[in-house]
Structures are given as C-alpha cells and as structure tokens.
Amino acid sequence: VQLQASGGGLVQAGDYLSLSCAASGRPFYMAVMGWFRQAPGREREFVVAGNTNSARTYYADSVKGRFTISRDNAKNTMYLQMNDLKPEDTAVYYCATASRPLASMRAHYTGANYEHWGQGTQVTVSS
C-alpha cells in the first residue's frame, strides 16, 4: 500500500488549500484515515481523523471549524480542505491510514496506530 500526498504550496494567511492523498497498491480496508503535520523543530501532531465504521471525525482544536476531511472511495483518495489558513499551520502534512478500527478518540490522535503513511507535502502560510 502506498499513499501519495499532494496539494501543498505557499499561500498567504486567510487563503485556502486542498490536500489530496491517493492510495494505491493491494486492496486494503481503510478503517481510519487521518492527517498529521510536523512543523520545523516540533514533534508531529495530529490534525484530523475520520473513522469509517462510526462515521465520526475528530479534529484538533487548532483546526476545528477551518479544516475538513473527506474521501472519495471510488478514487481511493482522501482530502483535507484547509480554509482560513494561518502562519501557524505551516508544516509538512502527512496522510495516514489504519486498517484496524480504533475504538477510542485518543487512539485516533496517536500516530503509532496508523500503518500506512504518505511522504508528506509542504504547506507554508505567510503572514
């Protein structure tokens, strides 16, 4: 299974970007899809996750109301729509999937629970 993230770029504060993450390879069940990010000098942090079984989505407080996760099953692709971008959103964004269901909200926040990762796409927001 390979995940290919794309859509990053350089934008100004208040602008929007839409990231994509296309999955390829052997068929797999995407129980959970998620996005994480890592800013320079900082640890990787959770951004958003969507649970296929429960249809619930979980957002980090810092992006709630601005970012939206979605998927297109026919295209095996997930998306991250990012609106009203802020300089503090600057980071490399990684998509990830888990084939096993995650039971707790906290489990969705933990990168170690995701088996497949994309290569990352840079998002830079200027002030």
N, CA, C and O atoms as a MOPAC input file, in Angstrom:
PM7 MOZYME 1SCF
protein

 N      0.84700 1    -1.18500 1     0.00000 1
 C      0.00000 1     0.00000 1     0.00000 1
 C      0.88200 1     1.23500 1     0.00000 1
 O      1.81700 1     1.35600 1     0.79200 1
 N      0.56600 1     2.13700 1    -0.89700 1
 C      1.31000 1     3.39800 1    -0.96200 1
 C      0.32900 1     4.56700 1    -0.90000 1
 O     -0.74300 1     4.53900 1    -1.50300 1
 N      0.72500 1     5.57100 1    -0.16700 1
 C     -0.06700 1     6.79900 1    -0.08500 1
 C      0.74900 1     7.92900 1    -0.69400 1
 O      1.92200 1     8.11200 1    -0.37000 1
 N      0.12400 1     8.66800 1    -1.56500 1
 C      0.78700 1     9.77100 1    -2.24700 1
 C      0.04600 1    11.06000 1    -1.93000 1
 O     -1.07400 1    11.27800 1    -2.39100 1
 N      0.68100 1    11.90400 1    -1.14300 1
 C      0.07500 1    13.18000 1    -0.76900 1
 C      0.49500 1    14.27200 1    -1.74400 1
 O      1.61700 1    14.27500 1    -2.25200 1
 N     -0.41600 1    15.19000 1    -1.99200 1
 C     -0.11500 1    16.29900 1    -2.88000 1
 C     -1.00600 1    17.48300 1    -2.53900 1
 O     -1.94600 1    17.36500 1    -1.75300 1
 N     -0.69600 1    18.62700 1    -3.14300 1
 C     -1.54700 1    19.79400 1    -2.96600 1
 C     -0.98400 1    20.88900 1    -2.09900 1
 O     -1.58900 1    21.95300 1    -1.96700 1
 N      0.17100 1    20.64200 1    -1.50300 1
 C      0.76400 1    21.67900 1    -0.67900 1
 C      1.25800 1    22.84800 1    -1.50200 1
 O      1.30000 1    22.78600 1    -2.73100 1
 N      1.63100 1    23.91000 1    -0.81800 1
 C      2.13100 1    25.07400 1    -1.50900 1
 C      2.34500 1    26.23700 1    -0.57900 1
 O      2.26500 1    26.10100 1     0.64200 1
 N      2.61900 1    27.38000 1    -1.16500 1
 C      2.83900 1    28.62100 1    -0.42700 1
 C      1.63300 1    29.52900 1    -0.62900 1
 O      1.28800 1    29.87700 1    -1.75800 1
 N      1.00000 1    29.90400 1     0.46400 1
 C     -0.17600 1    30.77100 1     0.39700 1
 C     -0.05200 1    31.85200 1     1.45700 1
 O      0.82900 1    31.81100 1     2.31600 1
 N     -0.95000 1    32.81100 1     1.37600 1
 C     -0.98200 1    33.87100 1     2.36800 1
 C     -2.01900 1    33.55100 1     3.44400 1
 O     -2.94000 1    32.76400 1     3.22700 1
 N     -1.85300 1    34.16100 1     4.57300 1
 C     -2.81400 1    33.97600 1     5.65800 1
 C     -4.21400 1    34.32500 1     5.17400 1
 O     -4.42000 1    35.33500 1     4.50100 1
 N     -5.16400 1    33.48000 1     5.52300 1
 C     -6.53400 1    33.67700 1     5.09000 1
 C     -6.90300 1    32.91000 1     3.83200 1
 O     -8.08100 1    32.75800 1     3.50900 1
 N     -5.89900 1    32.43400 1     3.13100 1
 C     -6.14200 1    31.66100 1     1.91400 1
 C     -6.54700 1    30.22800 1     2.25100 1
 O     -6.65700 1    29.85700 1     3.41900 1
 N     -6.76500 1    29.43200 1     1.20600 1
 C     -7.14300 1    28.03300 1     1.40000 1
 C     -6.27600 1    27.13600 1     0.52500 1
 O     -5.68900 1    27.57200 1    -0.46500 1
 N     -6.21800 1    25.88100 1     0.92100 1
 C     -5.55100 1    24.84000 1     0.15300 1
 C     -6.33400 1    23.55100 1     0.30700 1
 O     -7.00900 1    23.33700 1     1.31400 1
 N     -6.23900 1    22.69700 1    -0.69400 1
 C     -6.85000 1    21.38700 1    -0.60400 1
 C     -5.79200 1    20.33500 1    -0.85500 1
 O     -5.20200 1    20.28100 1    -1.93400 1
 N     -5.55400 1    19.50600 1     0.13500 1
 C     -4.58700 1    18.43000 1     0.01500 1
 C     -5.29800 1    17.15200 1    -0.41000 1
 O     -6.45400 1    16.91400 1    -0.06000 1
 N     -4.58000 1    16.34000 1    -1.16900 1
 C     -5.09500 1    15.04400 1    -1.58600 1
 C     -4.14300 1    13.95300 1    -1.15200 1
 O     -2.94500 1    14.18500 1    -0.99100 1
 N     -4.67900 1    12.77100 1    -0.96400 1
 C     -3.85900 1    11.61700 1    -0.61400 1
 C     -4.44500 1    10.41600 1    -1.33500 1
 O     -5.51500 1     9.92000 1    -0.98200 1
 N     -3.72900 1     9.95900 1    -2.34900 1
 C     -4.21000 1     8.84500 1    -3.16300 1
 C     -3.55000 1     7.55000 1    -2.69800 1
 O     -2.33600 1     7.48800 1    -2.50300 1
 N     -4.36800 1     6.52900 1    -2.52800 1
 C     -3.87700 1     5.21800 1    -2.10100 1
 C     -3.76300 1     4.29700 1    -3.30500 1
 O     -4.62600 1     4.29300 1    -4.18300 1
 N     -2.70300 1     3.52700 1    -3.33700 1
 C     -2.51100 1     2.56200 1    -4.41500 1
 C     -1.87100 1     1.30200 1    -3.85100 1
 O     -1.39900 1     1.27300 1    -2.71500 1
 N     -1.86900 1     0.28500 1    -4.66000 1
 C     -1.29600 1    -0.97800 1    -4.21400 1
 C     -2.38200 1    -2.00800 1    -3.97700 1
 O     -3.47800 1    -1.90800 1    -4.52700 1
 N     -2.07500 1    -2.98700 1    -3.16400 1
 C     -3.04000 1    -4.05300 1    -2.92300 1
 C     -4.26100 1    -3.48800 1    -2.20600 1
 O     -4.15100 1    -2.53700 1    -1.43200 1
 N     -5.40900 1    -4.07100 1    -2.46400 1
 C     -6.62300 1    -3.57900 1    -1.80300 1
 C     -6.50300 1    -3.67200 1    -0.28200 1
 O     -5.98000 1    -4.64600 1     0.25900 1
 N     -6.98700 1    -2.66300 1     0.37500 1
 C     -6.96500 1    -2.68900 1     1.82400 1
 C     -8.16600 1    -1.93100 1     2.34500 1
 O     -8.75400 1    -1.10000 1     1.65300 1
 N     -8.50500 1    -2.23000 1     3.55500 1
 C     -9.64600 1    -1.56700 1     4.17400 1
 C     -9.14100 1    -0.38000 1     4.96700 1
 O     -8.30300 1    -0.51900 1     5.85800 1
 N     -9.65700 1     0.77700 1     4.63500 1
 C     -9.25900 1     1.98900 1     5.31300 1
 C    -10.21500 1     2.23700 1     6.46900 1
 O    -11.20200 1     2.95900 1     6.32300 1
 N     -9.92200 1     1.64100 1     7.61200 1
 C    -10.80400 1     1.81500 1     8.75600 1
 C    -10.75300 1     3.23900 1     9.28900 1
 O    -11.76000 1     3.79500 1     9.72900 1
 N     -9.58000 1     3.80300 1     9.24100 1
 C     -9.39300 1     5.16700 1     9.72000 1
 C     -8.46800 1     5.89100 1     8.75800 1
 O     -7.45200 1     5.33500 1     8.34000 1
 N     -8.79800 1     7.09200 1     8.41000 1
 C     -7.92500 1     7.94100 1     7.60900 1
 C     -7.61300 1     9.17800 1     8.44200 1
 O     -8.44900 1     9.67900 1     9.19400 1
 N     -6.40400 1     9.64100 1     8.28500 1
 C     -6.02900 1    10.77200 1     9.10800 1
 C     -4.98100 1    11.65100 1     8.45400 1
 O     -4.32500 1    11.26100 1     7.48800 1
 N     -4.84300 1    12.84300 1     9.00200 1
 C     -3.80600 1    13.77800 1     8.60500 1
 C     -3.05500 1    14.22600 1     9.85500 1
 O     -3.64600 1    14.52900 1    10.89100 1
 N     -1.75800 1    14.25600 1     9.72100 1
 C     -0.88800 1    14.75500 1    10.75900 1
 C      0.00300 1    15.82800 1    10.13700 1
 O      0.07300 1    15.95700 1     8.91500 1
 N      0.66600 1    16.57900 1    10.97000 1
 C      1.59000 1    17.58400 1    10.44500 1
 C      2.77800 1    17.73800 1    11.37300 1
 O      2.71600 1    17.43400 1    12.56400 1
 N      3.85900 1    18.21900 1    10.78500 1
 C      5.06500 1    18.44900 1    11.57800 1
 C      5.71000 1    19.74400 1    11.12500 1
 O      6.11400 1    19.89300 1     9.97200 1
 N      5.79700 1    20.67000 1    12.05300 1
 C      6.44300 1    21.94600 1    11.79600 1
 C      7.92700 1    21.83200 1    12.15000 1
 O      8.30200 1    20.96800 1    12.94300 1
 N      8.77000 1    22.68100 1    11.58000 1
 C     10.20900 1    22.62600 1    11.87800 1
 C     10.48200 1    22.74200 1    13.36500 1
 O      9.97500 1    23.64200 1    14.03400 1
 N     11.28300 1    21.83000 1    13.87000 1
 C     11.64800 1    21.86900 1    15.26800 1
 C     10.58200 1    21.39200 1    16.22600 1
 O     10.74600 1    21.49800 1    17.44100 1
 N      9.50500 1    20.87300 1    15.70100 1
 C      8.41400 1    20.42500 1    16.56800 1
 C      8.08300 1    18.96900 1    16.27800 1
 O      8.42900 1    18.44000 1    15.22100 1
 N      7.42100 1    18.33900 1    17.20900 1
 C      7.00800 1    16.97400 1    17.01300 1
 C      5.79700 1    16.91100 1    16.07300 1
 O      5.05500 1    17.87800 1    15.90100 1
 N      5.64200 1    15.75800 1    15.49100 1
 C      4.46400 1    15.52800 1    14.65200 1
 C      3.20200 1    15.64100 1    15.50300 1
 O      3.15800 1    15.15100 1    16.63200 1
 N      2.19300 1    16.28200 1    14.95800 1
 C      0.95200 1    16.44100 1    15.71500 1
 C     -0.25400 1    16.01500 1    14.88700 1
 O     -0.26000 1    16.08200 1    13.65800 1
 N     -1.23500 1    15.59100 1    15.58900 1
 C     -2.49600 1    15.17100 1    14.99400 1
 C     -3.24400 1    16.37600 1    14.45800 1
 O     -3.25100 1    17.44300 1    15.07200 1
 N     -3.87700 1    16.19300 1    13.29500 1
 C     -4.69300 1    17.26100 1    12.72400 1
 C     -6.16600 1    16.84300 1    12.68000 1
 O     -7.03000 1    17.51800 1    13.23800 1
 N     -6.43600 1    15.72000 1    12.00800 1
 C     -7.81700 1    15.29200 1    11.84900 1
 C     -7.83800 1    13.81100 1    11.50600 1
 O     -6.89200 1    13.29400 1    10.91200 1
 N     -8.91900 1    13.12500 1    11.87900 1
 C     -9.09900 1    11.72300 1    11.51900 1
 C    -10.56800 1    11.44500 1    11.26100 1
 O    -11.45200 1    12.05800 1    11.86100 1
 N    -10.81000 1    10.50500 1    10.35600 1
 C    -12.16800 1    10.07900 1    10.07500 1
 C    -12.26500 1     8.57000 1    10.23500 1
 O    -11.44200 1     7.82500 1     9.70200 1
 N    -13.26500 1     8.12900 1    10.96400 1
 C    -13.45500 1     6.71500 1    11.23600 1
 C    -14.54200 1     6.17800 1    10.31100 1
 O    -15.67500 1     6.65800 1    10.33400 1
 N    -14.19600 1     5.18700 1     9.50300 1
 C    -15.13300 1     4.65100 1     8.52400 1
 C    -16.31900 1     3.96800 1     9.20100 1
 O    -17.46300 1     4.15200 1     8.78600 1
 N    -16.05100 1     3.18700 1    10.23600 1
 C    -17.10700 1     2.41600 1    10.88600 1
 C    -18.12000 1     3.30000 1    11.60500 1
 O    -19.33100 1     3.11800 1    11.47300 1
 N    -17.61000 1     4.24800 1    12.35500 1
 C    -18.50900 1     5.08000 1    13.15000 1
 C    -18.96000 1     6.33400 1    12.42600 1
 O    -19.90100 1     7.00700 1    12.84800 1
 N    -18.27300 1     6.64100 1    11.32400 1
 C    -18.53700 1     7.88200 1    10.57300 1
 C    -18.22000 1     9.12700 1    11.39300 1
 O    -18.65800 1    10.22500 1    11.05000 1
 N    -17.47400 1     8.96400 1    12.45600 1
 C    -17.10100 1    10.12800 1    13.26500 1
 C    -15.81900 1    10.74500 1    12.73700 1
 O    -14.96900 1    10.07200 1    12.15400 1
 N    -15.71100 1    12.01500 1    12.95200 1
 C    -14.46800 1    12.71300 1    12.63200 1
 C    -13.95900 1    13.40700 1    13.88200 1
 O    -14.73300 1    13.83700 1    14.73700 1
 N    -12.64900 1    13.50400 1    13.96600 1
 C    -12.01600 1    14.11100 1    15.12500 1
 C    -11.05500 1    15.18000 1    14.61800 1
 O    -10.24500 1    14.91900 1    13.72800 1
 N    -11.14400 1    16.35100 1    15.16800 1
 C    -10.30200 1    17.46100 1    14.75100 1
 C     -9.49600 1    17.98800 1    15.93100 1
 O     -9.98300 1    18.05200 1    17.06000 1
 N     -8.26600 1    18.36100 1    15.64700 1
 C     -7.50000 1    19.08200 1    16.65200 1
 C     -8.17000 1    20.43400 1    16.87900 1
 O     -8.71500 1    21.02900 1    15.94900 1
 N     -8.12500 1    20.90500 1    18.09500 1
 C     -8.77900 1    22.17600 1    18.41100 1
 C     -8.26000 1    23.31700 1    17.53300 1
 O     -9.00400 1    24.23600 1    17.19100 1
 N     -7.00400 1    23.24800 1    17.18100 1
 C     -6.38600 1    24.33300 1    16.41800 1
 C     -6.92400 1    24.45800 1    15.00400 1
 O     -6.76200 1    25.50300 1    14.37400 1
 N     -7.56100 1    23.41100 1    14.49300 1
 C     -8.05400 1    23.45000 1    13.11100 1
 C     -9.56500 1    23.32200 1    13.02700 1
 O    -10.13800 1    23.42700 1    11.94200 1
 N    -10.20600 1    23.10100 1    14.14600 1
 C    -11.64500 1    22.89500 1    14.15600 1
 C    -12.35500 1    24.10600 1    13.55900 1
 O    -12.07000 1    25.24900 1    13.91800 1
 N    -13.26900 1    23.84100 1    12.65400 1
 C    -14.01100 1    24.90900 1    12.00300 1
 C    -13.33900 1    25.45100 1    10.75400 1
 O    -13.95200 1    26.19000 1     9.98400 1
 N    -12.08300 1    25.08600 1    10.55200 1
 C    -11.34800 1    25.57400 1     9.37100 1
 C    -10.97400 1    24.45500 1     8.41600 1
 O    -10.94100 1    24.65800 1     7.20200 1
 N    -10.69400 1    23.27600 1     8.95200 1
 C    -10.26300 1    22.14800 1     8.12900 1
 C    -11.38700 1    21.12700 1     8.04800 1
 O    -12.17700 1    20.97000 1     8.97900 1
 N    -11.44100 1    20.42400 1     6.89500 1
 C    -12.43700 1    19.37400 1     6.70400 1
 C    -11.80900 1    18.18500 1     6.00400 1
 O    -11.13600 1    18.32900 1     4.98400 1
 N    -12.03600 1    17.01900 1     6.56000 1
 C    -11.53100 1    15.79200 1     5.95200 1
 C    -12.65900 1    15.13400 1     5.17100 1
 O    -13.81800 1    15.17300 1     5.58300 1
 N    -12.30800 1    14.53000 1     4.03800 1
 C    -13.30300 1    13.82400 1     3.24000 1
 C    -12.60500 1    12.72500 1     2.44500 1
 O    -11.37800 1    12.62300 1     2.45000 1
 N    -13.39400 1    11.91700 1     1.77200 1
 C    -12.80700 1    10.83700 1     0.98900 1
 C    -13.67500 1    10.54100 1    -0.21800 1
 O    -14.87600 1    10.81200 1    -0.22500 1
 N    -13.04500 1     9.98300 1    -1.23400 1
 C    -13.73500 1     9.50600 1    -2.41800 1
 C    -13.35800 1     8.04200 1    -2.56900 1
 O    -12.26100 1     7.72600 1    -3.02900 1
 N    -14.25300 1     7.15500 1    -2.18600 1
 C    -13.93400 1     5.73500 1    -2.19600 1
 C    -13.66000 1     5.21900 1    -3.59800 1
 O    -12.81600 1     4.34500 1    -3.79200 1
 N    -14.37200 1     5.75700 1    -4.56900 1
 C    -14.18500 1     5.30300 1    -5.94700 1
 C    -12.77400 1     5.60300 1    -6.44000 1
 O    -12.22500 1     4.87700 1    -7.26900 1
 N    -12.19900 1     6.67200 1    -5.92400 1
 C    -10.85700 1     7.07000 1    -6.34800 1
 C     -9.79300 1     6.64900 1    -5.35400 1
 O     -8.60500 1     6.89000 1    -5.56800 1
 N    -10.21800 1     6.01500 1    -4.26000 1
 C     -9.26300 1     5.62600 1    -3.21400 1
 C     -8.43300 1     6.82100 1    -2.76000 1
 O     -7.21900 1     6.72500 1    -2.57800 1
 N     -9.10200 1     7.92100 1    -2.58700 1
 C     -8.41000 1     9.16700 1    -2.26600 1
 C     -9.09500 1     9.87100 1    -1.10800 1
 O    -10.32300 1     9.89800 1    -1.02300 1
 N     -8.29700 1    10.43800 1    -0.22200 1
 C     -8.83900 1    11.26800 1     0.83200 1
 C     -8.31800 1    12.68700 1     0.67500 1
 O     -7.28500 1    12.92200 1     0.04800 1
 N     -9.04100 1    13.61300 1     1.24700 1
 C     -8.75800 1    15.02200 1     1.04500 1
 C     -8.72500 1    15.76000 1     2.37900 1
 O     -9.31900 1    15.33500 1     3.37000 1
 N     -8.02600 1    16.85200 1     2.36600 1
 C     -8.04700 1    17.76400 1     3.51100 1
 C     -8.24300 1    19.17100 1     2.96900 1
 O     -7.34000 1    19.75400 1     2.36900 1
 N     -9.41400 1    19.69400 1     3.18700 1
 C     -9.70200 1    21.06700 1     2.78700 1
 C     -9.31000 1    21.98200 1     3.94200 1
 O     -9.79000 1    21.82100 1     5.06300 1
 N     -8.44800 1    22.92600 1     3.66300 1
 C     -7.94400 1    23.82900 1     4.69900 1
 C     -8.32000 1    25.25500 1     4.33000 1
 O     -7.84500 1    25.79700 1     3.33200 1
 N     -9.16500 1    25.84600 1     5.13400 1
 C     -9.61500 1    27.21700 1     4.90800 1
 C     -9.04600 1    28.14000 1     5.96600 1
 O     -8.62200 1    27.70700 1     7.03700 1
 N     -9.04700 1    29.41100 1     5.64400 1
 C     -8.58700 1    30.42900 1     6.59100 1
 C     -7.24800 1    30.03300 1     7.20300 1
 O     -7.09500 1    29.99000 1     8.42400 1
 N     -6.31100 1    29.75300 1     6.35700 1
 C     -5.01000 1    29.29700 1     6.81700 1
 C     -4.27800 1    30.37500 1     7.60300 1
 O     -4.40900 1    31.56800 1     7.33000 1
 N     -3.50700 1    29.92700 1     8.58000 1
 C     -2.75400 1    30.82000 1     9.45100 1
 C     -1.27500 1    30.45600 1     9.38000 1
 O     -0.92800 1    29.32300 1     9.04500 1
 N     -0.41400 1    31.40000 1     9.69000 1
 C      1.02300 1    31.08400 1     9.65700 1
 C      1.37600 1    29.87600 1    10.52600 1
 O      2.29400 1    29.12700 1    10.19200 1
 N      0.67700 1    29.68200 1    11.61000 1
 C      0.96900 1    28.53600 1    12.48200 1
 C      0.53000 1    27.20700 1    11.88100 1
 O      0.80500 1    26.15500 1    12.45800 1
 N     -0.13900 1    27.23200 1    10.74600 1
 C     -0.46400 1    25.99300 1    10.04000 1
 C      0.70300 1    25.51900 1     9.17600 1
 O      0.65100 1    24.43000 1     8.60600 1
 N      1.73400 1    26.31600 1     9.08000 1
 C      2.90000 1    25.94600 1     8.28500 1
 C      3.52700 1    24.67200 1     8.81600 1
 O      3.90300 1    24.59500 1     9.98600 1
 N      3.63900 1    23.67000 1     7.94900 1
 C      4.17200 1    22.36800 1     8.35200 1
 C      4.21500 1    21.45300 1     7.13700 1
 O      3.69300 1    21.77600 1     6.07000 1
 N      4.84500 1    20.31400 1     7.32700 1
 C      4.70800 1    19.22400 1     6.36500 1
 C      3.51500 1    18.39600 1     6.80400 1
 O      3.42500 1    17.96700 1     7.95400 1
 N      2.61400 1    18.18200 1     5.88200 1
 C      1.39100 1    17.44800 1     6.18100 1
 C      1.49000 1    16.02300 1     5.66200 1
 O      1.87500 1    15.78700 1     4.51700 1
 N      1.13700 1    15.08200 1     6.52300 1
 C      1.20600 1    13.66700 1     6.19800 1
 C     -0.18600 1    13.04500 1     6.28000 1
 O     -0.93700 1    13.28800 1     7.22500 1
 N     -0.51300 1    12.23900 1     5.27100 1
 C     -1.72700 1    11.45200 1     5.36900 1
 C     -1.36800 1    10.06600 1     5.89000 1
 O     -0.24400 1     9.59400 1     5.71900 1
 N     -2.31900 1     9.44000 1     6.51300 1
 C     -2.08000 1     8.13400 1     7.10900 1
 C     -3.37500 1     7.34500 1     7.17500 1
 O     -4.46400 1     7.91600 1     7.23600 1
 N     -3.24400 1     6.03900 1     7.16100 1
 C     -4.43200 1     5.19300 1     7.28200 1
 C     -4.16800 1     4.04600 1     8.25200 1
 O     -3.03600 1     3.60500 1     8.45000 1
 N     -5.25500 1     3.59000 1     8.83900 1
 C     -5.21800 1     2.41500 1     9.70400 1
 C     -6.22100 1     1.40600 1     9.18800 1
 O     -7.35600 1     1.75500 1     8.86600 1
 N     -5.80300 1     0.16300 1     9.11100 1
 C     -6.71500 1    -0.86600 1     8.61100 1
 C     -7.54900 1    -1.48700 1     9.73000 1
 O     -8.55600 1    -2.14600 1     9.47400 1
 N     -7.11600 1    -1.26800 1    10.97300 1
 C     -7.88500 1    -1.79500 1    12.10100 1
 C     -8.71900 1    -0.67900 1    12.70500 1
 O     -8.26500 1     0.46300 1    12.78100 1
 N     -9.91100 1    -0.99000 1    13.12900 1
 C    -10.74900 1     0.03800 1    13.77000 1
 C    -10.09900 1     0.54400 1    15.05000 1
 O     -9.47900 1    -0.22200 1    15.78700 1
 N    -10.24000 1     1.80500 1    15.30200 1
 C     -9.75100 1     2.41100 1    16.52900 1
 C    -10.94800 1     2.73900 1    17.40500 1
 O    -11.90500 1     3.38000 1    16.97200 1
 N    -10.86900 1     2.28300 1    18.64400 1
 C    -12.05900 1     2.36000 1    19.49300 1
 C    -12.22400 1     3.70300 1    20.17600 1
 O    -13.33800 1     4.21800 1    20.27900 1
 N    -11.13900 1     4.26600 1    20.63700 1
 C    -11.25900 1     5.47200 1    21.44800 1
 C    -10.86300 1     6.71000 1    20.66000 1
 O    -10.13700 1     6.63300 1    19.66900 1
 N    -11.34500 1     7.82300 1    21.11200 1
 C    -10.97700 1     9.08500 1    20.48500 1
 C     -9.47300 1     9.29800 1    20.58500 1
 O     -8.84000 1     9.75100 1    19.63100 1
 N     -8.91000 1     8.97600 1    21.72600 1
 C     -7.47900 1     9.15400 1    21.93000 1
 C     -6.66100 1     8.32300 1    20.95200 1
 O     -5.59100 1     8.74700 1    20.51600 1
 N     -7.15500 1     7.15300 1    20.60800 1
 C     -6.41600 1     6.28000 1    19.69100 1
 C     -6.25800 1     6.92400 1    18.32700 1
 O     -5.27300 1     6.67600 1    17.63200 1
 N     -7.21200 1     7.74300 1    17.94200 1
 C     -7.12900 1     8.41100 1    16.64100 1
 C     -6.03600 1     9.47000 1    16.63100 1
 O     -5.51200 1     9.81200 1    15.57100 1
 N     -5.69300 1     9.98300 1    17.79000 1
 C     -4.69200 1    11.04000 1    17.87200 1
 C     -3.26100 1    10.50700 1    17.81100 1
 O     -2.30800 1    11.27200 1    17.66100 1
 N     -3.12400 1     9.17600 1    17.93200 1
 C     -1.81000 1     8.56000 1    18.09100 1
 C     -1.28800 1     8.02700 1    16.76700 1
 O     -1.87200 1     7.11300 1    16.18600 1
 N     -0.19800 1     8.59400 1    16.29300 1
 C      0.36300 1     8.19800 1    15.01500 1
 C      0.75900 1     6.74500 1    14.93800 1
 O      0.70400 1     6.15000 1    13.86200 1
 N      1.15400 1     6.16200 1    16.04300 1
 C      1.59200 1     4.77000 1    16.05200 1
 C      0.47500 1     3.80700 1    15.68100 1
 O      0.74300 1     2.65500 1    15.33800 1
 N     -0.76300 1     4.25400 1    15.74500 1
 C     -1.89000 1     3.37900 1    15.40000 1
 C     -2.16400 1     3.33500 1    13.90100 1
 O     -3.02700 1     2.58100 1    13.45000 1
 N     -1.43900 1     4.13300 1    13.13100 1
 C     -1.62700 1     4.19300 1    11.69000 1
 C     -0.51200 1     3.41000 1    11.01000 1
 O      0.66600 1     3.59600 1    11.31700 1
 N     -0.89300 1     2.53300 1    10.08500 1
 C      0.09700 1     1.63800 1     9.48200 1
 C      0.72900 1     2.20300 1     8.21500 1
 O      1.88900 1     1.91700 1     7.91800 1
 N     -0.00600 1     2.98100 1     7.48900 1
 C      0.47300 1     3.46300 1     6.20100 1
 C      0.55400 1     4.98500 1     6.21400 1
 O     -0.34900 1     5.67100 1     6.69400 1
 N      1.65200 1     5.49100 1     5.67800 1
 C      1.90400 1     6.92900 1     5.68500 1
 C      2.30800 1     7.41900 1     4.30600 1
 O      3.02100 1     6.74100 1     3.56700 1
 N      1.84000 1     8.60300 1     3.98200 1
 C      2.29700 1     9.26100 1     2.77000 1
 C      3.62500 1     9.94200 1     3.00900 1
 O      4.12800 1     9.96200 1     4.13300 1
 N      4.19200 1    10.49900 1     1.96100 1
 C      5.53100 1    11.07100 1     2.04300 1
 C      5.53800 1    12.49800 1     2.57200 1
 O      6.60000 1    13.03400 1     2.88800 1
 N      4.38900 1    13.10500 1     2.66900 1
 C      4.32100 1    14.46500 1     3.18600 1
 C      4.29200 1    15.49500 1     2.07000 1
 O      4.90100 1    15.32000 1     1.01500 1
 N      3.57400 1    16.56100 1     2.33200 1
 C      3.51200 1    17.68700 1     1.39400 1
 C      3.62000 1    18.97800 1     2.20100 1
 O      2.96400 1    19.13600 1     3.23100 1
 N      4.44900 1    19.89100 1     1.72400 1
 C      4.74900 1    21.11100 1     2.46800 1
 C      3.65700 1    22.14900 1     2.29000 1
 O      3.23900 1    22.45200 1     1.17200 1
 N      3.21000 1    22.68000 1     3.39700 1
 C      2.28000 1    23.80600 1     3.39000 1
 C      2.94900 1    24.96700 1     4.10800 1
 O      3.36800 1    24.84000 1     5.25900 1
 N      3.04500 1    26.09000 1     3.42700 1
 C      3.66100 1    27.27800 1     4.00900 1
 C      2.67800 1    28.43800 1     3.91600 1
 O      2.18100 1    28.76700 1     2.83900 1
 N      2.41100 1    29.04000 1     5.04800 1
 C      1.45500 1    30.15100 1     5.10400 1
 C      2.20800 1    31.39000 1     5.54900 1
 O      2.76600 1    31.43200 1     6.64600 1
 N      2.21900 1    32.38300 1     4.70100 1
 C      2.91600 1    33.63400 1     5.03200 1
 C      1.93100 1    34.61900 1     5.65700 1
 O      0.73300 1    34.60000 1     5.37500 1
 N      2.47100 1    35.46800 1     6.50500 1
 C      1.60900 1    36.43600 1     7.20600 1
 C      1.45300 1    37.72500 1     6.42100 1
 O      0.76300 1    38.64100 1     6.86700 1

